[in-house]
Amino acid sequence: MNINYIELNKEQIDIIKPLWNNLRDYHSELSTHFPERYDAVKFEDRKKEILKKSENGILKIDLVEDKNTDSYVGYCISSISEENVGEVDSIFLDEKYRSSGIGSMLMERAINWMDKNGVKTKKIVVAIGNEDLLPFYGRYNFLPRHLILEQK
């Protein structure tokens, strides 16, 4: 596998749109209670949310390219708020590339960036239905703290 990690600036965020749409569809399929909520979210809305978050903080966007196929196969968006809280806001890897170490590299890049910037707290939100990823995030010491219930 010939993988390249590319750091994008926020003006290049549209490059991840097809991958983000795949993540949204994946979450919609996994969601046991709110699939319509995932279906309703558009990339442009999520992009605005992320860019607004970075207005007073900082943003990191890592893109994964498979140089053999000349295609983008994953990404990770991380942010640091003005309160000095680091968050892995969105991470996705095409199914064919999972369990290859690429997801681990994306997490390590995000965590190292947060550490270099001296964040006091790090977090990631995991959608219900996607609990199979908890052991993966647990390897980086991300552990469940809250379970938020919402009335349908």
Disulfide bonds with the S-S distance in Angstrom:
none
